[in-house]
Amino acid sequence: MSEDVGTHLEQPAEAAAPAPRWDPAAVPARLSRRGIYWVPGSRVSSAEGTLPCGPLFVEWEAPEHITEPYPLVLIHGGGGQGTDWLGTPDGGAGWASRFVDTGFAVHVADRPGHGRSPLHPDVLGAPGPAFTYEGAVGLFAPAEVADRQTAWPGGRDAGDPVVEQLVAPTGPMLADVPAAHAREGEALTRLLEAVGPAVLVTHSAGAPAGWMVADRRPDLVRAIVAIEPIGPPFASIRGGGHSLAYGLTAAPTGYRAPTQDEPATWPALADVPVAVVTAEVSPLAGIGRAVMDHLAGAGVDVEHLDLPAYGIRGNGHGVMMESNGAESVALLAGWIRGVVTRSPRT
């Protein structure tokens, strides 16, 4: 082996920690139905032939007896994938199964270019910056809040098994953020056109996809639960040279900024109930409040679900990955039931 090639195969200074052991007893046995499907993307021409552009992978699960009138569509954040909802990094039950246990059917999507939705730069464009261990710890488990983030299920360095499980499935976001937001909105709109009206549950940088869908087809969105959404409004997006130019998205929507004579409005979202969820020790908690104020200022029916105000303590940004998932899901399920029963479009 040449010396040049060998430099690309160097072993890390410390070997990766062993994966958490597979323990079937850690997850209760359940009776449900499940399957997968794809939402096709558009088609583009290339020198090799016609290629799919932006297909969406979806994994669904439903209880034996569905008791809730509308399914949930779970939309992951950042460079993650749908597996963020399927289990916790320490091997525990994920939010998808917890929602199923409360009577909801769920559809777990991999946003285009993430997870099982293929990424090829000739089709979707160049990827953005890589996701590092340092970035993961800084966002999900900062050392400075270790004494207060009591729901985090692991350690806080690259050698920790939980951190390894967090980083392993996480890739880059796409460099062209406006195109990514538009594509995600289109793909998820097609999903709802296929399955019918639903409640969108988004996380972090997956929030723009939810806003885009509601802007396109508000008649198909019964409510949005935005967990720790990206922001603040109109913010620059690090590493991409883009911004949330339309308030909460980088792609165009029907949001209308305030003028000297008129307040801000977002007509498509006027009848879509929204919950903005913030966590006690998350570095993005303040951003969530700014997002809520932006929505309220545009006439959106928005509520702030600040987890510690409901006795759900010790959470960081990755709420669905932490140890008190049962309490968080119970709160959100209750809110969803309440708003869909009072919605004028129910």
C-alpha positions in Angstrom: 0.0 0.0 0.0 1.4 3.4 -0.9 2.0 6.0 1.7 -0.4 8.4 0.1 -3.3 5.9 0.2 -2.4 4.9 3.8 -3.0 8.4 5.0 -6.7 8.0 4.2 -6.9 4.8 6.3 -5.4 6.0 9.5 -7.1 4.6 12.6 -8.5 7.1 15.0 -6.6 7.9 18.2 -9.2 6.2 20.2 -11.3 3.3 18.8 -15.0 3.9 18.7 -16.9 2.7 21.7 -18.8 -0.6 21.4 -22.4 -0.2 20.3 -25.1 -0.5 23.0 -26.0 -4.1 23.4 -29.1 -5.4 21.6 -31.6 -5.9 24.4 -35.1 -6.9 23.3 -36.3 -6.7 26.9 -35.6 -2.9 26.8 -38.5 -2.3 24.4 -42.0 -3.7 25.3 -43.6 -6.2 22.9 -46.4 -4.5 20.9 -49.0 -5.4 18.3 -49.0 -3.2 15.2 -49.0 -3.1 11.5 -46.2 -1.5 9.5 -44.8 -1.1 6.0 -42.8 1.2 3.7 -43.5 3.2 0.6 -41.9 5.8 -1.6 -43.2 9.2 -2.7 -41.6 9.6 -6.2 -39.7 12.8 -6.9 -39.4 14.6 -10.2 -37.4 13.3 -13.2 -34.3 14.9 -14.6 -32.2 14.2 -17.6 -28.5 13.3 -17.4 -25.8 11.9 -19.7 -26.6 8.5 -18.3 -30.3 8.7 -18.9 -33.4 9.9 -16.9 -32.9 10.0 -13.1 -35.3 10.4 -10.1 -34.8 13.7 -8.3 -35.8 13.9 -4.6 -37.8 10.7 -3.9 -39.1 10.5 -0.3 -38.8 7.3 1.7 -41.6 6.7 4.3 -41.9 4.0 6.9 -45.4 3.8 8.4 -46.8 2.0 11.5 -50.3 1.8 12.9 -51.9 0.2 15.9 -54.2 -2.7 15.5 -57.1 -0.4 16.2 -56.5 3.2 15.1 -58.3 5.5 17.6 -57.1 8.9 16.4 -58.8 10.5 13.3 -55.6 11.9 11.7 -52.2 10.3 11.2 -49.0 11.9 12.2 -46.2 12.7 9.7 -42.9 12.8 11.6 -40.2 15.0 9.9 -36.6 14.7 11.2 -34.3 17.6 11.7 -30.9 18.7 10.3 -28.8 16.0 8.7 -30.6 13.3 10.6 -33.1 10.8 9.2 -36.3 9.1 10.1 -34.5 6.8 12.5 -34.4 9.7 14.9 -38.0 8.9 15.7 -37.7 5.1 15.7 -35.5 4.6 18.8 -33.3 6.5 21.2 -29.5 6.4 21.0 -29.3 4.3 24.1 -31.6 1.6 22.6 -35.0 2.7 24.1 -38.4 3.1 22.5 -38.7 5.9 20.0 -41.5 8.5 19.7 -42.9 6.8 16.6 -43.8 3.6 18.6 -45.0 5.7 21.6 -47.4 7.6 19.4 -48.7 4.4 17.9 -49.3 3.1 21.4 -51.5 6.1 22.0 -53.7 5.3 19.0 -52.1 7.2 16.1 -51.0 5.9 12.8 -47.6 7.4 12.0 -45.6 8.0 8.8 -41.9 8.6 9.3 -40.2 10.3 6.4 -36.6 10.7 5.3 -36.3 14.1 3.8 -34.9 14.1 0.2 -31.1 13.5 0.3 -31.2 12.1 3.9 -31.2 8.6 5.2 -32.9 6.2 2.9 -33.9 9.0 0.4 -30.9 8.9 -1.9 -28.4 11.7 -2.3 -26.4 12.1 -5.5 -24.8 15.5 -6.1 -25.5 15.4 -9.8 -29.2 15.3 -9.0 -29.7 17.2 -5.7 -26.6 19.3 -5.7 -23.6 19.5 -3.5 -23.8 18.6 0.2 -23.1 21.2 2.8 -20.6 21.0 5.6 -20.0 17.6 7.3 -21.5 17.0 10.8 -18.8 16.6 13.4 -18.7 15.0 16.8 -18.0 18.4 18.3 -21.0 19.9 16.5 -23.2 17.0 17.8 -22.2 17.4 21.4 -22.4 21.2 21.3 -26.0 21.0 19.9 -27.4 18.0 21.8 -25.4 17.5 24.9 -23.3 20.6 25.8 -20.9 20.0 28.7 -21.9 23.3 30.3 -25.4 22.1 31.0 -24.6 18.6 32.2 -25.9 19.3 35.7 -29.3 20.4 34.3 -29.8 18.2 31.2 -30.8 15.2 33.3 -32.8 13.6 30.5 -29.7 13.0 28.3 -29.2 9.2 28.3 -25.4 9.1 27.8 -22.1 10.9 28.1 -20.7 13.9 26.3 -17.7 13.0 24.3 -16.9 11.2 21.1 -16.0 7.9 22.9 -19.4 7.6 24.5 -21.7 4.9 23.0 -24.7 7.2 23.0 -22.8 9.9 21.2 -21.6 7.4 18.7 -25.2 6.3 18.0 -26.3 9.9 17.6 -23.5 10.8 15.1 -23.5 7.6 13.1 -26.7 8.2 11.1 -26.2 11.9 10.7 -25.0 13.4 7.4 -24.7 16.9 5.9 -27.6 19.0 4.8 -27.7 20.1 1.2 -25.8 23.2 0.3 -28.6 24.8 -1.7 -31.0 25.4 1.1 -33.7 27.2 -0.8 -33.9 24.4 -3.3 -33.9 21.8 -0.5 -36.8 23.6 1.3 -38.8 23.8 -1.9 -38.2 20.1 -2.7 -39.1 19.0 0.8 -42.3 20.9 0.7 -43.2 19.4 -2.7 -42.4 15.8 -1.6 -44.3 16.0 1.7 -47.2 17.7 0.0 -47.4 14.7 -2.3 -47.3 12.4 0.7 -50.4 14.1 2.2 -52.1 14.1 -1.1 -51.7 10.3 -1.0 -52.6 9.6 2.7 -55.0 12.4 3.3 -55.2 15.1 6.0 -52.6 14.7 8.8 -50.7 16.4 11.6 -47.1 17.3 11.0 -44.6 16.8 13.7 -41.3 18.5 12.8 -37.9 18.8 14.6 -35.3 21.5 14.3 -34.2 22.1 10.6 -37.1 19.9 9.5 -39.5 22.7 10.5 -39.3 24.5 7.2 -40.7 21.5 5.4 -43.7 21.7 7.6 -44.2 25.4 7.0 -43.8 24.7 3.2 -46.5 22.0 3.2 -49.0 24.1 5.1 -48.3 27.0 2.8 -49.0 24.8 -0.2 -51.9 22.7 1.0 -53.4 24.0 4.3 -56.5 21.9 3.7 -54.4 18.8 4.3 -52.6 20.0 7.5 -54.7 19.6 10.6 -52.0 20.9 12.9 -48.2 21.4 13.2 -46.1 20.5 16.2 -42.8 22.3 15.7 -40.2 20.9 18.1 -37.3 23.2 18.7 -37.7 24.8 15.2 -34.8 26.3 13.3 -34.6 30.1 13.3 -34.8 32.9 14.4 -36.9 34.4 11.6 -34.9 35.7 8.7 -31.6 34.3 10.2 -28.6 33.5 8.1 -27.9 29.8 7.7 -24.5 28.8 8.8 -22.1 27.4 6.2 -24.6 27.7 3.3 -24.5 31.4 2.3 -28.3 31.4 2.5 -30.9 32.8 4.9 -34.5 32.2 6.0 -35.3 34.9 3.5 -39.1 34.3 3.8 -39.2 34.4 7.6 -39.1 30.7 8.5 -38.1 29.2 5.1 -35.4 29.8 2.5 -37.9 29.1 -0.3 -40.8 31.4 -1.2 -44.1 31.1 0.7 -47.2 33.3 1.0 -45.9 35.0 4.2 -46.4 38.7 3.9 -44.1 41.0 5.9 -45.6 43.9 7.8 -45.7 47.3 6.1 -46.3 50.8 7.5 -50.0 50.3 7.0 -50.6 46.5 7.3 -49.6 43.9 9.9 -47.8 40.7 8.8 -50.0 37.9 7.5 -49.6 34.3 6.5 -53.0 33.5 4.9 -52.4 29.8 4.3 -51.7 29.2 8.0 -54.6 31.2 9.4 -56.6 28.1 10.2 -53.7 25.7 11.0 -53.1 25.3 14.7 -49.4 25.3 15.6 -47.6 24.3 18.8 -44.0 25.4 19.2 -42.2 23.1 21.7 -39.1 24.3 23.6 -36.9 22.4 26.0 -35.5 23.5 29.3 -31.8 23.5 28.6 -31.6 23.6 24.8 -29.4 26.2 23.1 -32.3 26.7 20.7 -35.1 27.4 23.3 -34.9 31.1 22.7 -35.1 30.6 19.0 -38.3 28.7 19.5 -39.8 31.6 21.3 -38.8 34.0 18.5 -40.5 31.6 16.0 -43.6 31.6 18.1 -43.7 35.4 18.2 -43.2 35.6 14.4 -46.1 33.2 13.8 -48.4 35.0 16.3 -47.5 38.3 14.6 -48.7 36.9 11.3 -52.1 35.9 12.7 -51.3 32.2 13.1 -53.0 30.3 15.9 -49.9 29.3 17.8 -49.3 28.0 21.3 -46.1 27.7 23.3 -45.5 24.3 24.8 -42.5 24.9 27.1 -41.7 21.5 28.5 -40.6 22.5 32.0 -43.9 24.5 32.4 -45.6 21.1 32.1 -43.2 19.4 34.6 -41.0 17.8 31.8 -37.6 18.8 33.0 -34.0 18.3 31.9 -34.3 18.2 28.1 -32.0 19.5 25.5 -32.4 20.0 21.8 -32.9 16.4 20.9 -36.0 15.9 22.9 -37.1 12.7 21.1 -33.7 11.1 21.9 -33.9 11.5 25.6 -35.1 9.5 28.5 -38.5 11.1 29.3 -40.1 10.4 25.9 -43.2 9.0 27.4 -44.0 12.2 29.2 -43.3 14.4 26.2 -45.4 12.2 23.9 -48.3 12.2 26.3 -48.2 16.0 26.4 -48.1 16.4 22.6 -50.8 13.7 22.0 -53.1 15.6 24.3 -52.5 18.9 22.6 -53.1 17.3 19.2 -56.4 15.7 20.3 -57.5 19.1 21.7 -56.8 21.2 18.6 -58.1 18.7 16.0 -61.5 18.5 17.7 -61.9 22.2 17.8 -60.6 22.9 14.3 -63.2 24.3 11.9 -62.0 22.0 9.2 -62.4 18.8 11.1 
